[in-house]
Amino acid sequence: MPENLRSQAVTQGHARSPNRAMLRAVGFSDPDFIKPIVGVANGFSTITPCNMGLDILAKRAESGVREAGGMPQIFGTITISDGISMGTEGMKYSLVSREVIADSIETVCNGQSLDGVLAIGGCDKNMPGAMLAIARMNIPAIFVYGGTIKPGHLDGKDLTVVSAFEAVGEYSAGKIDEQQLLEVERHACPGAGSCGGMYTANTMSSAFEAMGMSLMYSSTMAAEDAEKADSTQKSAQVLVEAIRKQILPSQIITRKALENAISVIMAVGGSTNSVLHFLAIARAMGVPLTLDDFETIRGRVPVLCDLKPSGRYVATDLHKAGGIPQVMKMLLVHDLLHGDALTITGQTIAELLVDIPAEPPTGQDVIRPWDNPMYRQGHLAILKGNLASEGAVAKISGVKTPVIEGPARVFDSEEECLKAVLDGKISAGDVVVVRYEGPKGGPGMREMLAPTSAIIGAGLGDKVGLITDGRFSGGTYGLVVGHVAPEAAVGGAIALVEEGDSITIDARDRKLQLNVSDEELARRRANWQPRPPRYTKGVLAKYAKLVSSSSLGAVTDLDL
């Protein structure tokens, strides 16, 4: 079998002389036309600290491909900074960017007949966007995470970007003054890398490592450390060998691999967004996966790691304590990981973990011993009820009050909700409802980090519930329920809630209930009218027309 299985379509034969002429201009010579051509999908930009260091990694990947006997071709992909767009209209483009990234990588790899792809990403949607493309194309591929940011420091405490969001709430509540707010802002983000807690970026990178699509230990490395660049070069070499052996994503991204990824997500206390993304990845790969599968895995996997946002530590601390391989080995020895799942290296999970100890090292408490976990069960609960017949996702780690029943405070946008919180108009016992922020209704399913952080900062984190058909940042904690489906824009029950209605959020029994009679709901439904689209042209209009329910991963090619 030739090594350039796909690219020979543009490099071989007399008819392809013009094609080769173009390739010579970018550095190909006669011997190179029989080598595998490897795409390096580079998410570099200075738009966000998450991605500002990726160009260095792309150069190391290029070097690694050449050393392994391949021909690298670097191309760019986009990114949106969730942290910078958070709380603005721009945040509507965040989830949309997942699809744009996937489409761009697929377009280049198939348009150029590339033999494989190494994708490098940093900010939240880089990871699932790349993996969607990889699953669709099913060509040899590896993902390289750009690395986590190191924590900021102030008054002896570690800071992340979420610290700044929460400081806004503290300032509004009169708990800190303007100078203290400014000092948090100045120290929260000290350099390159993705947000430092077990937020969405670090959750997805950890899950990809567990799934076998990234190298071991690579998901928790700091962006600015030398080992990150070294791991990138090694990843490129591993990919070229996978091209020679034709190790395909369809052999790696199996049901077992997805279960491994979800188990690790539960064990590290990962982001609610991972549910949305893995539903989409599974569908792109053609592997059955539903919301109920997350609940099944949650019931058997403990939370082992004490990580922000609800815990104390950041990803670099996890790395020092043994990283994701240590967590995986603990799950493996307790029969909660499929050891026979294949990885991009050609080895199985069990083979890669053989030398890892069964218990975490002493002298640290980032990874807890098996008999003393943070929580006995996972933290991402799937709630259902008349408010979410298709399901909703609650992050219940750190929640002191797992059941809240209270009056609905209804807002038809994130901005309305945030203003009410900052103006002190939300009280203990309230259940805040933010709707028309779903995949279609937003459109784009904005994250609600600004209002949830403001609620935490105001000291109401354990006293107020919040539900939305939008999303929550990986930095969110408290009794919050997102991804409510069906969403308001399509007539879901969340659209029928009225101010003052009684709502029950029950994380123990996994229920989300609007305490209104069926007859009254039927009356309201008969009077409900869909809202006109907020956008009638451009990418958001196209997205709103195509996007599926969040319960199906908010994919854009469901019925095509």
KOLMI-911967 format. One record per residue (C-alpha): residue in three letters; z, y, x. Coordinates in steps of 0.2 Angstrom, whole numbers, plus 5000, padded with zeros to 4 digits. Each point is the difference from the previous one (the first is absolute). Layout:
<recs>
ALAZYX/...
</recs>
This chain:
<recs>
MET500050005000/PRO499550175007/GLU501550125003/ASN499050144992/LEU499849914984/ARG499850154989/SER499450145012/GLN498549895006/ALA499250074984/VAL499850175009/THR499949945018/GLN498849855001/GLY498149994998/HIS498550115004/ALA500150084983/ARG501850075005/SER499450105015/PRO500350164991/ASN501749944996/ARG500449965018/ALA499350165005/MET501350094990/LEU501449895007/ARG499450035018/ALA500450194997/VAL501849964996/GLY500249895016/PHE499349834997/SER499049925014/ASP498949845000/PRO501549875002/ASP501050084986/PHE498849964986/ILE500749824999/LYS501850055000/PRO501050024984/ILE500050184993/VAL501850054995/GLY500450154990/VAL501650105003/ALA500450094984/ASN501050155007/GLY501150094987/PHE500350145013/SER500350184994/THR501250145003/ILE500350014981/THR501649905002/PRO501249955014/CYS499749824993/ASN498250005007/MET500050135014/GLY500349875014/LEU498649884994/ASP498650065011/ILE501049945015/LEU500149834992/ALA498249994995/LYS499550035018/ARG501249855005/ALA499249894987/GLU498350055007/SER500549955017/GLY500849834993/VAL498449964991/ARG498950035016/GLU501249905011/ALA499949854988/GLY498150015000/GLY499650094984/MET499150174997/PRO501150134991/GLN499450134988/ILE501350134994/PHE499850084984/GLY501250114989/THR500949984984/ILE501050134990/THR501850024996/ILE501150104989/SER501750055005/ASP501249954986/GLY501450105007/ILE499050165001/SER499149984983/MET501649954992/GLY500550104985/THR498350084998/GLU498449974991/GLY499349935017/MET501149854998/LYS498849944987/TYR498849965014/SER501249885009/LEU499849844991/VAL498150054998/SER499950005019/ARG500449815000/GLU498449974991/VAL499050135011/ILE500749925016/ALA499549824993/ASP498350064995/SER499750095017/ILE500549855011/GLU498949884989/THR498650125000/VAL499950015019/CYS500449825004/ASN498749934988/GLY498750155003/GLN500149975019/SER500149814999/LEU501650005010/ASP500749835006/GLY501850054997/VAL501150154998/LEU501650065008/ALA500850134988/ILE501350125006/GLY501050104987/GLY501650104999/CYS500450084983/ASP500449904984/LYS498349974993/ASN499249965017/MET500749824999/PRO499549944983/GLY498450105001/ALA499549905016/MET500649844993/LEU499050024984/ALA498450025010/ILE500549855011/ALA500249894985/ARG498450054992/MET498949985015/ASN500949845007/ILE499550035018/PRO501149975015/ALA501350145000/ILE501750065006/PHE501050154995/VAL500950115013/TYR501450114993/GLY500150175009/GLY501949995001/THR501550074993/ILE500750185004/LYS501750005010/PRO501450084990/GLY500550185000/HIS501850045004/LEU501150144994/ASP501950005001/GLY500149825006/LYS499049934985/ASP498349935000/LEU498750094990/THR498349954991/VAL498950114990/VAL500949944984/SER501550095008/ALA499150164997/PHE499549964982/GLU501849964996/ALA500650165009/VAL499050104987/GLY501049924987/GLU501650035009/TYR499550195003/SER499650024981/ALA501749924996/GLY500950125011/LYS500649875012/ILE499150075016/ASP499450175004/GLU498350065005/GLN500349995018/GLN500649824999/LEU498449964990/LEU498950085013/GLU500949895014/VAL499649844991/GLU498250054998/ARG499950045018/HIS500749845006/ALA499449874987/CYS498349965008/PRO500150005019/GLY498349935005/ALA498649884996/GLY500249854989/SER500249954982/CYS501550044990/GLY501549915008/GLY500949914987/MET499549844990/TYR498850114990/THR498349954995/ALA499150015017/ASN501349895009/THR500149894985/MET498249965000/SER499949985019/SER501449884999/ALA499249904986/PHE498349995010/GLU500949935015/ALA500849874988/MET498449974992/GLY499249965017/MET498850145001/SER500950105014/LEU500849945016/MET501849965000/TYR501250145004/SER498650134998/SER500650074983/THR501650085006/MET499550075016/ALA500250195003/ALA498350095000/GLU500450095016/ASP500649855010/ALA498949925013/GLU500249834992/LYS499050064984/ALA498550035011/ASP500249845009/SER500149904984/THR498450094993/GLN499049945015/LYS500749834998/SER499550004982/ALA498250045004/GLN499949855012/VAL500849894987/LEU498750064987/VAL498549975012/GLU500649825002/ALA500249994981/ILE498250054998/ARG499549865012/LYS501049874990/GLN499550084983/ILE501850024994/LEU499750094984/PRO501250104989/SER499749874986/GLN500949875011/ILE501450125003/ILE500350104984/THR500549854990/ARG501249974986/LYS501349945013/ALA499750165011/LEU500250114985/GLU501649924996/ASN500650025018/ALA499650185000/ILE500950034983/SER501549905007/VAL500150125015/ILE499850154989/MET501649944990/ALA500949965016/VAL499850175008/GLY500250104984/GLY498250074999/SER499150124989/THR499649984982/ASN498250055005/SER499849835009/VAL499949924982/LEU498550114995/HIS499149975017/PHE500349815001/LEU499449984982/ALA498450095005/ILE499849905017/ALA500249844991/ARG498750044988/ALA498850055013/MET500349845009/GLY499849904984/VAL501849935001/PRO501049994983/LEU501550125001/THR501050084986/LEU501550124998/ASP501049844994/ASP499749935018/PHE501050145007/GLU501449974989/THR500049815004/ILE500150045019/ARG501350144997/GLY501249874992/ARG500049895015/VAL499950125015/PRO501550105006/VAL499950185007/LEU500549975018/CYS499750185008/ASP501050164999/LEU498650125000/LYS499650174993/PRO499850074987/SER501549924992/GLY500749935016/ARG500450075017/TYR498749955013/VAL498250045004/ALA498549895005/THR500350035019/ASP501849934998/LEU499249854991/HIS498849975015/LYS501550005012/ALA500949884990/GLY498649875000/GLY498750074988/ILE499049914987/PRO499949845010/GLN501949994999/VAL500050024981/MET498649884998/LYS500949875010/MET501650014989/LEU498949984985/LEU499149855008/VAL501649905004/HIS500650034982/ASP498349944993/LEU499550174993/LEU498450015011/HIS498549905001/GLY500049955019/ASP498249924999/ALA499250164995/LEU498650045012/THR500050175010/ILE498650105008/THR500549925017/GLY499549834994/GLN501849945001/THR501149974985/ILE501550114995/ALA501249865005/GLU499249985017/LEU500150195004/LEU501950004995/VAL500549845009/ASP501050095013/ILE500850134989/PRO501949964996/ALA500549954983/GLU501350144999/PRO499950195005/PRO500850065016/THR501850045000/GLY500550185004/GLN498950084987/ASP500050014981/VAL498250054996/ILE499649824996/ARG501449924991/PRO500549825002/TRP499449884987/ASP501749974993/ASN500450194998/PRO498450084993/MET499950184993/TYR499649924983/ARG499849824995/GLN498450034991/GLY498550115003/HIS500050184995/LEU498350024992/ALA500249954982/ILE498749994986/LEU500650074984/LYS499249974983/GLY500350054982/ASN499350114987/LEU499850145012/ALA499049905012/SER499249854992/GLU498949975016/GLY501550035011/ALA500850135011/VAL500750005018/ALA501850055004/LYS500850015017/ILE501849964998/SER500749995018/GLY501550125001/VAL500150024982/LYS501950014994/THR499650014982/PRO498749864995/VAL500050054982/ILE499750174993/GLU499850044981/GLY499850184996/PRO499050144992/ALA498250025006/ARG499550165009/VAL498150004998/PHE498850095012/ASP498149994999/SER499850045019/GLU501049985016/GLU500150195002/GLU500950024983/CYS501249875005/LEU500450075018/LYS500250184992/ALA501349934988/VAL501049915014/LEU500050155012/ASP500550114985/GLY501549894997/LYS499449944983/ILE500249815003/SER501749934996/ALA500949845004/GLY499549864988/ASP498350074997/VAL498449895001/VAL498650115007/VAL498349954994/VAL498550065010/ARG498349954992/TYR498250045001/GLU500149975018/GLY499349825000/PRO498349945008/LYS498950074986/GLY501250134994/GLY500450095016/PRO498849955005/GLY500549925016/MET501849944996/ARG500950135010/GLU501749955009/MET501550094994/LEU501050025016/ALA500350194997/PRO501049984983/THR500949845006/SER500550075016/ALA500650164991/ILE501049894988/ILE500849915015/GLY500450175008/ALA500850064984/GLY501249865001/LEU499249914984/GLY499349855009/ASP501149874992/LYS500250104983/VAL498250034995/GLY498649884996/LEU498150045002/ILE498549914994/THR498250055002/ASP498249934999/GLY499850075017/ARG500649945016/PHE501550025012/SER500050035018/GLY500649875012/GLY501450135004/THR500749994982/TYR501549924995/GLY501250004984/LEU499749934983/VAL498250044999/VAL498649914991/GLY498250035004/HIS498349924996/VAL500450004982/ALA498549914991/PRO499150034989/GLU500050185006/ALA500150154988/ALA498250055002/VAL499449844991/GLY501350014987/GLY501449905008/ALA501750014992/ILE500650135013/ALA498850124991/LEU501049984984/VAL501750045007/GLU500850164993/GLU501450115007/GLY501749934997/ASP499449824996/SER501249875006/ILE499349905015/THR500849855009/ILE499649965018/ASP500849835004/ALA499749945017/ARG501149854998/ASP499049934985/ARG498450085006/LYS499750104984/LEU499350174996/GLN500250044982/LEU499750144989/ASN501349994986/VAL498950054986/SER499549894985/ASP498349915000/GLU499650104984/GLU500450175008/LEU498949955016/ALA498649954988/ARG500150174991/ARG500050095017/ARG498549895006/ALA499050044985/ASN500250195004/TRP499749995018/GLN498450075007/PRO499349975018/ARG500050155011/PRO498350075007/PRO499749955018/ARG500850125012/TYR498549995012/THR498149984994/LYS499149995017/GLY500449945018/VAL501049865007/LEU501550024988/ALA498849994985/LYS499249845007/TYR501749935004/ALA500750034983/LYS498549924991/LEU500049845011/VAL501849975004/SER501049854992/SER501849994995/SER501350015013/SER500649824994/LEU498349945008/GLY500150105016/ALA499150164994/VAL498449935007/THR498350094996/ASP498949854999/LEU500949894987/ASP498649994988/LEU498450035010/
</recs>
